[in-house]
Amino acid sequence: MKLRLTEDEIRLRLSAAEVNDLAVLGRIDERIDLGSSAGGGFAFLLETGEFPSLSATFEAGELKVAIPSDLARRWTGTDLIGIEADQETGEKKVRILVEKDLGRRSARLQGRK
């Protein structure tokens, strides 16, 4: 799973295998250990469940993107490439985008850009 952050966007891109794992397991995550001097680690995860909307939270070094189960089933079970929502943060909106990254990984492994 790839994570891209800007000041007003959270973007996750999943390989075909990760899309399948999300459909079966209801959750996928990535973690990086930054060592104790850097405050521990950082994790980001994508989880399906009984959530009212596509949304994001950050707590204790973990960025969680939540997808309502019905939306996750539609997205993982069809050719739909991306889902998105805007989340109000008080003064502005943050765009949340979750996309299928189909085929790009194999092209990069073959030496293509």
Jmol script that loads the backbone (N, CA, C; Angstrom):
load data "model"
ATOM      1  N   MET A   1       0.859  -1.163   0.000  1.00  0.00           N
ATOM      2  CA  MET A   1       0.000   0.000   0.000  1.00  0.00           C
ATOM      3  C   MET A   1       0.905   1.224   0.000  1.00  0.00           C
ATOM      4  N   LYS A   2       0.585   2.150  -0.857  1.00  0.00           N
ATOM      5  CA  LYS A   2       1.341   3.393  -0.958  1.00  0.00           C
ATOM      6  C   LYS A   2       0.544   4.511  -0.312  1.00  0.00           C
ATOM      7  N   LEU A   3       1.247   5.372   0.390  1.00  0.00           N
ATOM      8  CA  LEU A   3       0.631   6.516   1.057  1.00  0.00           C
ATOM      9  C   LEU A   3       1.239   7.792   0.503  1.00  0.00           C
ATOM     10  N   ARG A   4       0.375   8.723   0.160  1.00  0.00           N
ATOM     11  CA  ARG A   4       0.834  10.049  -0.262  1.00  0.00           C
ATOM     12  C   ARG A   4       0.055  11.069   0.547  1.00  0.00           C
ATOM     13  N   LEU A   5       0.783  11.971   1.174  1.00  0.00           N
ATOM     14  CA  LEU A   5       0.165  13.022   1.981  1.00  0.00           C
ATOM     15  C   LEU A   5       0.554  14.389   1.450  1.00  0.00           C
ATOM     16  N   THR A   6      -0.416  15.266   1.371  1.00  0.00           N
ATOM     17  CA  THR A   6      -0.156  16.676   1.129  1.00  0.00           C
ATOM     18  C   THR A   6      -0.926  17.430   2.205  1.00  0.00           C
ATOM     19  N   GLU A   7      -0.859  18.736   2.188  1.00  0.00           N
ATOM     20  CA  GLU A   7      -1.535  19.481   3.256  1.00  0.00           C
ATOM     21  C   GLU A   7      -3.048  19.357   3.208  1.00  0.00           C
ATOM     22  N   ASP A   8      -3.600  18.933   2.073  1.00  0.00           N
ATOM     23  CA  ASP A   8      -5.050  18.804   1.995  1.00  0.00           C
ATOM     24  C   ASP A   8      -5.525  17.502   1.343  1.00  0.00           C
ATOM     25  N   GLU A   9      -4.646  16.478   1.332  1.00  0.00           N
ATOM     26  CA  GLU A   9      -5.040  15.216   0.720  1.00  0.00           C
ATOM     27  C   GLU A   9      -4.328  14.024   1.365  1.00  0.00           C
ATOM     28  N   ILE A  10      -5.094  12.963   1.554  1.00  0.00           N
ATOM     29  CA  ILE A  10      -4.575  11.662   1.955  1.00  0.00           C
ATOM     30  C   ILE A  10      -4.911  10.721   0.812  1.00  0.00           C
ATOM     31  N   ARG A  11      -3.895  10.085   0.251  1.00  0.00           N
ATOM     32  CA  ARG A  11      -4.120   9.210  -0.897  1.00  0.00           C
ATOM     33  C   ARG A  11      -3.470   7.857  -0.635  1.00  0.00           C
ATOM     34  N   LEU A  12      -4.269   6.797  -0.723  1.00  0.00           N
ATOM     35  CA  LEU A  12      -3.773   5.434  -0.583  1.00  0.00           C
ATOM     36  C   LEU A  12      -3.955   4.717  -1.908  1.00  0.00           C
ATOM     37  N   ARG A  13      -2.906   4.001  -2.341  1.00  0.00           N
ATOM     38  CA  ARG A  13      -2.986   3.216  -3.576  1.00  0.00           C
ATOM     39  C   ARG A  13      -2.662   1.776  -3.240  1.00  0.00           C
ATOM     40  N   LEU A  14      -3.550   0.875  -3.630  1.00  0.00           N
ATOM     41  CA  LEU A  14      -3.422  -0.535  -3.287  1.00  0.00           C
ATOM     42  C   LEU A  14      -3.183  -1.383  -4.522  1.00  0.00           C
ATOM     43  N   SER A  15      -2.301  -2.363  -4.390  1.00  0.00           N
ATOM     44  CA  SER A  15      -2.085  -3.340  -5.452  1.00  0.00           C
ATOM     45  C   SER A  15      -3.300  -4.264  -5.518  1.00  0.00           C
ATOM     46  N   ALA A  16      -3.366  -5.077  -6.550  1.00  0.00           N
ATOM     47  CA  ALA A  16      -4.477  -6.020  -6.689  1.00  0.00           C
ATOM     48  C   ALA A  16      -4.517  -6.986  -5.507  1.00  0.00           C
ATOM     49  N   ALA A  17      -3.362  -7.451  -5.059  1.00  0.00           N
ATOM     50  CA  ALA A  17      -3.311  -8.363  -3.908  1.00  0.00           C
ATOM     51  C   ALA A  17      -3.816  -7.684  -2.645  1.00  0.00           C
ATOM     52  N   GLU A  18      -3.486  -6.406  -2.453  1.00  0.00           N
ATOM     53  CA  GLU A  18      -3.943  -5.672  -1.275  1.00  0.00           C
ATOM     54  C   GLU A  18      -5.450  -5.422  -1.323  1.00  0.00           C
ATOM     55  N   VAL A  19      -5.983  -5.161  -2.518  1.00  0.00           N
ATOM     56  CA  VAL A  19      -7.432  -5.000  -2.664  1.00  0.00           C
ATOM     57  C   VAL A  19      -8.116  -6.302  -2.263  1.00  0.00           C
ATOM     58  N   ASN A  20      -7.571  -7.419  -2.707  1.00  0.00           N
ATOM     59  CA  ASN A  20      -8.131  -8.719  -2.340  1.00  0.00           C
ATOM     60  C   ASN A  20      -8.037  -8.953  -0.831  1.00  0.00           C
ATOM     61  N   ASP A  21      -6.890  -8.650  -0.236  1.00  0.00           N
ATOM     62  CA  ASP A  21      -6.733  -8.806   1.212  1.00  0.00           C
ATOM     63  C   ASP A  21      -7.747  -7.953   1.975  1.00  0.00           C
ATOM     64  N   LEU A  22      -7.964  -6.735   1.522  1.00  0.00           N
ATOM     65  CA  LEU A  22      -8.939  -5.868   2.182  1.00  0.00           C
ATOM     66  C   LEU A  22     -10.337  -6.483   2.087  1.00  0.00           C
ATOM     67  N   ALA A  23     -10.685  -7.034   0.923  1.00  0.00           N
ATOM     68  CA  ALA A  23     -11.994  -7.654   0.744  1.00  0.00           C
ATOM     69  C   ALA A  23     -12.175  -8.849   1.672  1.00  0.00           C
ATOM     70  N   VAL A  24     -11.118  -9.636   1.853  1.00  0.00           N
ATOM     71  CA  VAL A  24     -11.204 -10.857   2.654  1.00  0.00           C
ATOM     72  C   VAL A  24     -11.047 -10.576   4.147  1.00  0.00           C
ATOM     73  N   LEU A  25     -10.042  -9.773   4.498  1.00  0.00           N
ATOM     74  CA  LEU A  25      -9.696  -9.557   5.905  1.00  0.00           C
ATOM     75  C   LEU A  25     -10.369  -8.339   6.539  1.00  0.00           C
ATOM     76  N   GLY A  26     -10.763  -7.375   5.709  1.00  0.00           N
ATOM     77  CA  GLY A  26     -11.384  -6.161   6.236  1.00  0.00           C
ATOM     78  C   GLY A  26     -10.391  -5.142   6.762  1.00  0.00           C
ATOM     79  N   ARG A  27      -9.096  -5.413   6.577  1.00  0.00           N
ATOM     80  CA  ARG A  27      -8.072  -4.493   7.099  1.00  0.00           C
ATOM     81  C   ARG A  27      -6.718  -4.814   6.466  1.00  0.00           C
ATOM     82  N   ILE A  28      -5.985  -3.781   6.131  1.00  0.00           N
ATOM     83  CA  ILE A  28      -4.580  -3.929   5.749  1.00  0.00           C
ATOM     84  C   ILE A  28      -3.815  -2.789   6.396  1.00  0.00           C
ATOM     85  N   ASP A  29      -2.548  -3.034   6.689  1.00  0.00           N
ATOM     86  CA  ASP A  29      -1.761  -1.981   7.329  1.00  0.00           C
ATOM     87  C   ASP A  29      -0.294  -2.072   6.941  1.00  0.00           C
ATOM     88  N   GLU A  30       0.388  -0.967   7.156  1.00  0.00           N
ATOM     89  CA  GLU A  30       1.829  -0.833   6.949  1.00  0.00           C
ATOM     90  C   GLU A  30       2.393  -0.163   8.188  1.00  0.00           C
ATOM     91  N   ARG A  31       3.562  -0.596   8.600  1.00  0.00           N
ATOM     92  CA  ARG A  31       4.221  -0.011   9.768  1.00  0.00           C
ATOM     93  C   ARG A  31       5.697   0.193   9.470  1.00  0.00           C
ATOM     94  N   ILE A  32       6.226   1.269   9.994  1.00  0.00           N
ATOM     95  CA  ILE A  32       7.654   1.537   9.888  1.00  0.00           C
ATOM     96  C   ILE A  32       8.183   1.879  11.272  1.00  0.00           C
ATOM     97  N   ASP A  33       9.262   1.215  11.666  1.00  0.00           N
ATOM     98  CA  ASP A  33       9.891   1.477  12.954  1.00  0.00           C
ATOM     99  C   ASP A  33      10.936   2.564  12.760  1.00  0.00           C
ATOM    100  N   LEU A  34      10.769   3.665  13.442  1.00  0.00           N
ATOM    101  CA  LEU A  34      11.682   4.789  13.320  1.00  0.00           C
ATOM    102  C   LEU A  34      12.660   4.877  14.482  1.00  0.00           C
ATOM    103  N   GLY A  35      12.627   3.915  15.376  1.00  0.00           N
ATOM    104  CA  GLY A  35      13.533   3.904  16.518  1.00  0.00           C
ATOM    105  C   GLY A  35      13.013   4.742  17.662  1.00  0.00           C
ATOM    106  N   SER A  36      13.517   4.463  18.833  1.00  0.00           N
ATOM    107  CA  SER A  36      13.019   5.143  20.031  1.00  0.00           C
ATOM    108  C   SER A  36      13.332   6.633  20.033  1.00  0.00           C
ATOM    109  N   SER A  37      14.445   7.054  19.430  1.00  0.00           N
ATOM    110  CA  SER A  37      14.779   8.482  19.424  1.00  0.00           C
ATOM    111  C   SER A  37      13.844   9.286  18.530  1.00  0.00           C
ATOM    112  N   ALA A  38      13.165   8.622  17.599  1.00  0.00           N
ATOM    113  CA  ALA A  38      12.229   9.314  16.709  1.00  0.00           C
ATOM    114  C   ALA A  38      10.789   9.176  17.195  1.00  0.00           C
ATOM    115  N   GLY A  39      10.596   8.702  18.405  1.00  0.00           N
ATOM    116  CA  GLY A  39       9.251   8.572  18.942  1.00  0.00           C
ATOM    117  C   GLY A  39       8.586   7.260  18.615  1.00  0.00           C
ATOM    118  N   GLY A  40       9.368   6.278  18.209  1.00  0.00           N
ATOM    119  CA  GLY A  40       8.797   4.962  17.928  1.00  0.00           C
ATOM    120  C   GLY A  40       8.617   4.702  16.464  1.00  0.00           C
ATOM    121  N   GLY A  41       7.398   4.581  16.044  1.00  0.00           N
ATOM    122  CA  GLY A  41       7.125   4.249  14.662  1.00  0.00           C
ATOM    123  C   GLY A  41       5.915   4.990  14.128  1.00  0.00           C
ATOM    124  N   PHE A  42       5.605   4.652  12.911  1.00  0.00           N
ATOM    125  CA  PHE A  42       4.462   5.237  12.231  1.00  0.00           C
ATOM    126  C   PHE A  42       3.718   4.102  11.542  1.00  0.00           C
ATOM    127  N   ALA A  43       2.408   4.139  11.607  1.00  0.00           N
ATOM    128  CA  ALA A  43       1.593   3.118  10.955  1.00  0.00           C
ATOM    129  C   ALA A  43       0.471   3.805  10.193  1.00  0.00           C
ATOM    130  N   PHE A  44       0.087   3.173   9.093  1.00  0.00           N
ATOM    131  CA  PHE A  44      -1.113   3.612   8.405  1.00  0.00           C
ATOM    132  C   PHE A  44      -1.892   2.377   8.010  1.00  0.00           C
ATOM    133  N   LEU A  45      -3.202   2.496   8.144  1.00  0.00           N
ATOM    134  CA  LEU A  45      -4.035   1.331   7.876  1.00  0.00           C
ATOM    135  C   LEU A  45      -5.326   1.735   7.208  1.00  0.00           C
ATOM    136  N   LEU A  46      -5.890   0.756   6.520  1.00  0.00           N
ATOM    137  CA  LEU A  46      -7.162   0.897   5.859  1.00  0.00           C
ATOM    138  C   LEU A  46      -8.053  -0.192   6.420  1.00  0.00           C
ATOM    139  N   GLU A  47      -9.233   0.198   6.904  1.00  0.00           N
ATOM    140  CA  GLU A  47     -10.104  -0.743   7.593  1.00  0.00           C
ATOM    141  C   GLU A  47     -11.544  -0.549   7.139  1.00  0.00           C
ATOM    142  N   THR A  48     -12.252  -1.667   6.973  1.00  0.00           N
ATOM    143  CA  THR A  48     -13.669  -1.606   6.657  1.00  0.00           C
ATOM    144  C   THR A  48     -14.477  -1.905   7.918  1.00  0.00           C
ATOM    145  N   GLY A  49     -15.699  -1.409   7.952  1.00  0.00           N
ATOM    146  CA  GLY A  49     -16.545  -1.661   9.121  1.00  0.00           C
ATOM    147  C   GLY A  49     -17.791  -0.803   9.081  1.00  0.00           C
ATOM    148  N   GLU A  50     -18.433  -0.723  10.200  1.00  0.00           N
ATOM    149  CA  GLU A  50     -19.680   0.040  10.312  1.00  0.00           C
ATOM    150  C   GLU A  50     -19.369   1.516  10.582  1.00  0.00           C
ATOM    151  N   PHE A  51     -18.785   2.157   9.585  1.00  0.00           N
ATOM    152  CA  PHE A  51     -18.441   3.573   9.658  1.00  0.00           C
ATOM    153  C   PHE A  51     -19.465   4.372   8.857  1.00  0.00           C
ATOM    154  N   PRO A  52     -19.784   5.587   9.288  1.00  0.00           N
ATOM    155  CA  PRO A  52     -20.793   6.371   8.571  1.00  0.00           C
ATOM    156  C   PRO A  52     -20.333   6.866   7.198  1.00  0.00           C
ATOM    157  N   SER A  53     -19.014   7.028   7.020  1.00  0.00           N
ATOM    158  CA  SER A  53     -18.501   7.540   5.746  1.00  0.00           C
ATOM    159  C   SER A  53     -17.010   7.225   5.636  1.00  0.00           C
ATOM    160  N   LEU A  54     -16.469   7.436   4.445  1.00  0.00           N
ATOM    161  CA  LEU A  54     -15.029   7.344   4.251  1.00  0.00           C
ATOM    162  C   LEU A  54     -14.411   8.465   5.073  1.00  0.00           C
ATOM    163  N   SER A  55     -13.498   8.120   5.983  1.00  0.00           N
ATOM    164  CA  SER A  55     -12.952   9.123   6.889  1.00  0.00           C
ATOM    165  C   SER A  55     -11.549   8.731   7.334  1.00  0.00           C
ATOM    166  N   ALA A  56     -10.858   9.678   7.947  1.00  0.00           N
ATOM    167  CA  ALA A  56      -9.504   9.439   8.431  1.00  0.00           C
ATOM    168  C   ALA A  56      -9.339  10.006   9.830  1.00  0.00           C
ATOM    169  N   THR A  57      -8.514   9.313  10.629  1.00  0.00           N
ATOM    170  CA  THR A  57      -8.141   9.785  11.963  1.00  0.00           C
ATOM    171  C   THR A  57      -6.652   9.558  12.149  1.00  0.00           C
ATOM    172  N   PHE A  58      -6.061  10.318  13.040  1.00  0.00           N
ATOM    173  CA  PHE A  58      -4.658  10.129  13.399  1.00  0.00           C
ATOM    174  C   PHE A  58      -4.558  10.157  14.911  1.00  0.00           C
ATOM    175  N   GLU A  59      -3.994   9.079  15.463  1.00  0.00           N
ATOM    176  CA  GLU A  59      -3.872   8.965  16.910  1.00  0.00           C
ATOM    177  C   GLU A  59      -2.703   8.054  17.246  1.00  0.00           C
ATOM    178  N   ALA A  60      -1.877   8.479  18.188  1.00  0.00           N
ATOM    179  CA  ALA A  60      -0.749   7.679  18.695  1.00  0.00           C
ATOM    180  C   ALA A  60       0.121   7.123  17.577  1.00  0.00           C
ATOM    181  N   GLY A  61       0.469   7.981  16.610  1.00  0.00           N
ATOM    182  CA  GLY A  61       1.361   7.554  15.536  1.00  0.00           C
ATOM    183  C   GLY A  61       0.724   6.673  14.488  1.00  0.00           C
ATOM    184  N   GLU A  62      -0.614   6.636  14.432  1.00  0.00           N
ATOM    185  CA  GLU A  62      -1.308   5.768  13.486  1.00  0.00           C
ATOM    186  C   GLU A  62      -2.349   6.550  12.696  1.00  0.00           C
ATOM    187  N   LEU A  63      -2.213   6.521  11.381  1.00  0.00           N
ATOM    188  CA  LEU A  63      -3.189   7.111  10.478  1.00  0.00           C
ATOM    189  C   LEU A  63      -4.140   6.006  10.049  1.00  0.00           C
ATOM    190  N   LYS A  64      -5.417   6.175  10.349  1.00  0.00           N
ATOM    191  CA  LYS A  64      -6.424   5.167  10.016  1.00  0.00           C
ATOM    192  C   LYS A  64      -7.417   5.760   9.024  1.00  0.00           C
ATOM    193  N   VAL A  65      -7.571   5.071   7.899  1.00  0.00           N
ATOM    194  CA  VAL A  65      -8.599   5.433   6.929  1.00  0.00           C
ATOM    195  C   VAL A  65      -9.682   4.367   7.036  1.00  0.00           C
ATOM    196  N   ALA A  66     -10.898   4.802   7.305  1.00  0.00           N
ATOM    197  CA  ALA A  66     -12.032   3.902   7.524  1.00  0.00           C
ATOM    198  C   ALA A  66     -12.982   3.977   6.337  1.00  0.00           C
ATOM    199  N   ILE A  67     -13.407   2.793   5.874  1.00  0.00           N
ATOM    200  CA  ILE A  67     -14.346   2.702   4.756  1.00  0.00           C
ATOM    201  C   ILE A  67     -15.592   1.952   5.222  1.00  0.00           C
ATOM    202  N   PRO A  68     -16.779   2.515   4.993  1.00  0.00           N
ATOM    203  CA  PRO A  68     -17.990   1.758   5.315  1.00  0.00           C
ATOM    204  C   PRO A  68     -18.015   0.431   4.554  1.00  0.00           C
ATOM    205  N   SER A  69     -18.474  -0.618   5.206  1.00  0.00           N
ATOM    206  CA  SER A  69     -18.450  -1.965   4.621  1.00  0.00           C
ATOM    207  C   SER A  69     -19.129  -2.049   3.264  1.00  0.00           C
ATOM    208  N   ASP A  70     -20.290  -1.419   3.113  1.00  0.00           N
ATOM    209  CA  ASP A  70     -20.992  -1.511   1.827  1.00  0.00           C
ATOM    210  C   ASP A  70     -20.206  -0.836   0.713  1.00  0.00           C
ATOM    211  N   LEU A  71     -19.577   0.294   1.002  1.00  0.00           N
ATOM    212  CA  LEU A  71     -18.748   0.977   0.017  1.00  0.00           C
ATOM    213  C   LEU A  71     -17.512   0.133  -0.313  1.00  0.00           C
ATOM    214  N   ALA A  72     -16.905  -0.472   0.689  1.00  0.00           N
ATOM    215  CA  ALA A  72     -15.733  -1.331   0.475  1.00  0.00           C
ATOM    216  C   ALA A  72     -16.079  -2.520  -0.416  1.00  0.00           C
ATOM    217  N   ARG A  73     -17.236  -3.136  -0.186  1.00  0.00           N
ATOM    218  CA  ARG A  73     -17.654  -4.282  -1.010  1.00  0.00           C
ATOM    219  C   ARG A  73     -17.842  -3.865  -2.464  1.00  0.00           C
ATOM    220  N   ARG A  74     -18.488  -2.713  -2.679  1.00  0.00           N
ATOM    221  CA  ARG A  74     -18.673  -2.225  -4.058  1.00  0.00           C
ATOM    222  C   ARG A  74     -17.335  -1.948  -4.714  1.00  0.00           C
ATOM    223  N   TRP A  75     -16.428  -1.320  -3.983  1.00  0.00           N
ATOM    224  CA  TRP A  75     -15.139  -0.939  -4.550  1.00  0.00           C
ATOM    225  C   TRP A  75     -14.266  -2.154  -4.828  1.00  0.00           C
ATOM    226  N   THR A  76     -14.160  -3.073  -3.877  1.00  0.00           N
ATOM    227  CA  THR A  76     -13.281  -4.233  -4.070  1.00  0.00           C
ATOM    228  C   THR A  76     -13.857  -5.245  -5.057  1.00  0.00           C
ATOM    229  N   GLY A  77     -15.171  -5.259  -5.231  1.00  0.00           N
ATOM    230  CA  GLY A  77     -15.804  -6.264  -6.064  1.00  0.00           C
ATOM    231  C   GLY A  77     -16.150  -5.834  -7.471  1.00  0.00           C
ATOM    232  N   THR A  78     -15.736  -4.635  -7.862  1.00  0.00           N
ATOM    233  CA  THR A  78     -16.050  -4.127  -9.198  1.00  0.00           C
ATOM    234  C   THR A  78     -14.806  -3.545  -9.852  1.00  0.00           C
ATOM    235  N   ASP A  79     -14.988  -3.004 -11.055  1.00  0.00           N
ATOM    236  CA  ASP A  79     -13.892  -2.350 -11.774  1.00  0.00           C
ATOM    237  C   ASP A  79     -13.684  -0.893 -11.355  1.00  0.00           C
ATOM    238  N   LEU A  80     -14.442  -0.441 -10.385  1.00  0.00           N
ATOM    239  CA  LEU A  80     -14.297   0.923  -9.888  1.00  0.00           C
ATOM    240  C   LEU A  80     -12.860   1.123  -9.398  1.00  0.00           C
ATOM    241  N   ILE A  81     -12.186   2.141  -9.907  1.00  0.00           N
ATOM    242  CA  ILE A  81     -10.771   2.363  -9.582  1.00  0.00           C
ATOM    243  C   ILE A  81     -10.582   3.098  -8.266  1.00  0.00           C
ATOM    244  N   GLY A  82     -11.388   4.116  -8.007  1.00  0.00           N
ATOM    245  CA  GLY A  82     -11.158   4.913  -6.808  1.00  0.00           C
ATOM    246  C   GLY A  82     -12.431   5.302  -6.085  1.00  0.00           C
ATOM    247  N   ILE A  83     -12.261   5.577  -4.804  1.00  0.00           N
ATOM    248  CA  ILE A  83     -13.329   6.151  -3.995  1.00  0.00           C
ATOM    249  C   ILE A  83     -12.743   7.355  -3.273  1.00  0.00           C
ATOM    250  N   GLU A  84     -13.576   8.336  -3.030  1.00  0.00           N
ATOM    251  CA  GLU A  84     -13.071   9.547  -2.393  1.00  0.00           C
ATOM    252  C   GLU A  84     -14.154  10.230  -1.583  1.00  0.00           C
ATOM    253  N   ALA A  85     -13.684  11.077  -0.675  1.00  0.00           N
ATOM    254  CA  ALA A  85     -14.580  11.891   0.146  1.00  0.00           C
ATOM    255  C   ALA A  85     -13.797  13.097   0.644  1.00  0.00           C
ATOM    256  N   ASP A  86     -14.516  14.132   0.970  1.00  0.00           N
ATOM    257  CA  ASP A  86     -13.926  15.301   1.616  1.00  0.00           C
ATOM    258  C   ASP A  86     -14.288  15.250   3.088  1.00  0.00           C
ATOM    259  N   GLN A  87     -13.293  15.467   3.945  1.00  0.00           N
ATOM    260  CA  GLN A  87     -13.515  15.472   5.387  1.00  0.00           C
ATOM    261  C   GLN A  87     -13.278  16.875   5.918  1.00  0.00           C
ATOM    262  N   GLU A  88     -14.273  17.401   6.594  1.00  0.00           N
ATOM    263  CA  GLU A  88     -14.156  18.727   7.202  1.00  0.00           C
ATOM    264  C   GLU A  88     -13.190  18.650   8.381  1.00  0.00           C
ATOM    265  N   THR A  89     -12.291  19.624   8.469  1.00  0.00           N
ATOM    266  CA  THR A  89     -11.340  19.661   9.578  1.00  0.00           C
ATOM    267  C   THR A  89     -11.488  20.925  10.411  1.00  0.00           C
ATOM    268  N   GLY A  90     -12.525  21.661  10.177  1.00  0.00           N
ATOM    269  CA  GLY A  90     -12.726  22.917  10.881  1.00  0.00           C
ATOM    270  C   GLY A  90     -12.553  24.074   9.931  1.00  0.00           C
ATOM    271  N   GLU A  91     -11.312  24.403   9.602  1.00  0.00           N
ATOM    272  CA  GLU A  91     -11.050  25.536   8.725  1.00  0.00           C
ATOM    273  C   GLU A  91     -11.026  25.168   7.251  1.00  0.00           C
ATOM    274  N   LYS A  92     -10.765  23.907   6.924  1.00  0.00           N
ATOM    275  CA  LYS A  92     -10.707  23.511   5.526  1.00  0.00           C
ATOM    276  C   LYS A  92     -11.105  22.053   5.391  1.00  0.00           C
ATOM    277  N   LYS A  93     -11.051  21.553   4.177  1.00  0.00           N
ATOM    278  CA  LYS A  93     -11.376  20.161   3.887  1.00  0.00           C
ATOM    279  C   LYS A  93     -10.108  19.393   3.556  1.00  0.00           C
ATOM    280  N   VAL A  94     -10.109  18.126   3.919  1.00  0.00           N
ATOM    281  CA  VAL A  94      -9.058  17.210   3.509  1.00  0.00           C
ATOM    282  C   VAL A  94      -9.704  16.181   2.595  1.00  0.00           C
ATOM    283  N   ARG A  95      -9.133  16.011   1.435  1.00  0.00           N
ATOM    284  CA  ARG A  95      -9.639  15.027   0.473  1.00  0.00           C
ATOM    285  C   ARG A  95      -9.023  13.671   0.804  1.00  0.00           C
ATOM    286  N   ILE A  96      -9.851  12.642   0.883  1.00  0.00           N
ATOM    287  CA  ILE A  96      -9.391  11.275   1.114  1.00  0.00           C
ATOM    288  C   ILE A  96      -9.661  10.499  -0.164  1.00  0.00           C
ATOM    289  N   LEU A  97      -8.634   9.872  -0.701  1.00  0.00           N
ATOM    290  CA  LEU A  97      -8.735   9.140  -1.943  1.00  0.00           C
ATOM    291  C   LEU A  97      -8.104   7.767  -1.764  1.00  0.00           C
ATOM    292  N   VAL A  98      -8.838   6.716  -2.113  1.00  0.00           N
ATOM    293  CA  VAL A  98      -8.340   5.345  -2.054  1.00  0.00           C
ATOM    294  C   VAL A  98      -8.478   4.787  -3.462  1.00  0.00           C
ATOM    295  N   GLU A  99      -7.355   4.314  -4.031  1.00  0.00           N
ATOM    296  CA  GLU A  99      -7.347   3.881  -5.421  1.00  0.00           C
ATOM    297  C   GLU A  99      -6.732   2.493  -5.582  1.00  0.00           C
ATOM    298  N   LYS A 100      -7.156   1.820  -6.624  1.00  0.00           N
ATOM    299  CA  LYS A 100      -6.513   0.585  -7.045  1.00  0.00           C
ATOM    300  C   LYS A 100      -5.329   0.970  -7.926  1.00  0.00           C
ATOM    301  N   ASP A 101      -4.189   0.380  -7.661  1.00  0.00           N
ATOM    302  CA  ASP A 101      -2.965   0.637  -8.416  1.00  0.00           C
ATOM    303  C   ASP A 101      -2.652  -0.628  -9.218  1.00  0.00           C
ATOM    304  N   LEU A 102      -3.482  -0.913 -10.180  1.00  0.00           N
ATOM    305  CA  LEU A 102      -3.386  -2.168 -10.906  1.00  0.00           C
ATOM    306  C   LEU A 102      -2.384  -2.072 -12.055  1.00  0.00           C
ATOM    307  N   GLY A 103      -1.445  -2.998 -12.085  1.00  0.00           N
ATOM    308  CA  GLY A 103      -0.505  -3.074 -13.184  1.00  0.00           C
ATOM    309  C   GLY A 103       0.743  -2.249 -13.054  1.00  0.00           C
ATOM    310  N   ARG A 104       0.746  -1.205 -12.285  1.00  0.00           N
ATOM    311  CA  ARG A 104       1.917  -0.333 -12.192  1.00  0.00           C
ATOM    312  C   ARG A 104       3.098  -1.033 -11.543  1.00  0.00           C
ATOM    313  N   ARG A 105       2.869  -1.848 -10.552  1.00  0.00           N
ATOM    314  CA  ARG A 105       3.959  -2.515  -9.841  1.00  0.00           C
ATOM    315  C   ARG A 105       4.713  -3.457 -10.768  1.00  0.00           C
ATOM    316  N   SER A 106       3.988  -4.220 -11.580  1.00  0.00           N
ATOM    317  CA  SER A 106       4.665  -5.161 -12.468  1.00  0.00           C
ATOM    318  C   SER A 106       5.459  -4.414 -13.539  1.00  0.00           C
ATOM    319  N   ALA A 107       4.979  -3.289 -14.014  1.00  0.00           N
ATOM    320  CA  ALA A 107       5.723  -2.510 -14.999  1.00  0.00           C
ATOM    321  C   ALA A 107       7.013  -1.987 -14.405  1.00  0.00           C
ATOM    322  N   ARG A 108       6.979  -1.545 -13.143  1.00  0.00           N
ATOM    323  CA  ARG A 108       8.174  -1.027 -12.499  1.00  0.00           C
ATOM    324  C   ARG A 108       9.193  -2.156 -12.282  1.00  0.00           C
ATOM    325  N   LEU A 109       8.714  -3.334 -11.945  1.00  0.00           N
ATOM    326  CA  LEU A 109       9.618  -4.461 -11.745  1.00  0.00           C
ATOM    327  C   LEU A 109      10.288  -4.876 -13.045  1.00  0.00           C
ATOM    328  N   GLN A 110       9.678  -4.592 -14.172  1.00  0.00           N
ATOM    329  CA  GLN A 110      10.246  -4.927 -15.468  1.00  0.00           C
ATOM    330  C   GLN A 110      11.175  -3.830 -15.975  1.00  0.00           C
ATOM    331  N   GLY A 111      11.432  -2.815 -15.172  1.00  0.00           N
ATOM    332  CA  GLY A 111      12.352  -1.757 -15.539  1.00  0.00           C
ATOM    333  C   GLY A 111      11.719  -0.602 -16.278  1.00  0.00           C
ATOM    334  N   ARG A 112      10.410  -0.556 -16.356  1.00  0.00           N
ATOM    335  CA  ARG A 112       9.720   0.567 -17.015  1.00  0.00           C
ATOM    336  C   ARG A 112       9.290   1.563 -15.958  1.00  0.00           C
ATOM    337  N   LYS A 113       9.125   2.802 -16.377  1.00  0.00           N
ATOM    338  CA  LYS A 113       8.644   3.842 -15.478  1.00  0.00           C
ATOM    339  C   LYS A 113       7.191   4.085 -15.686  1.00  0.00           C
TER     340      LYS A 113
END
end "model"
wireframe off; spacefill off
backbone 0.3
color backbone group
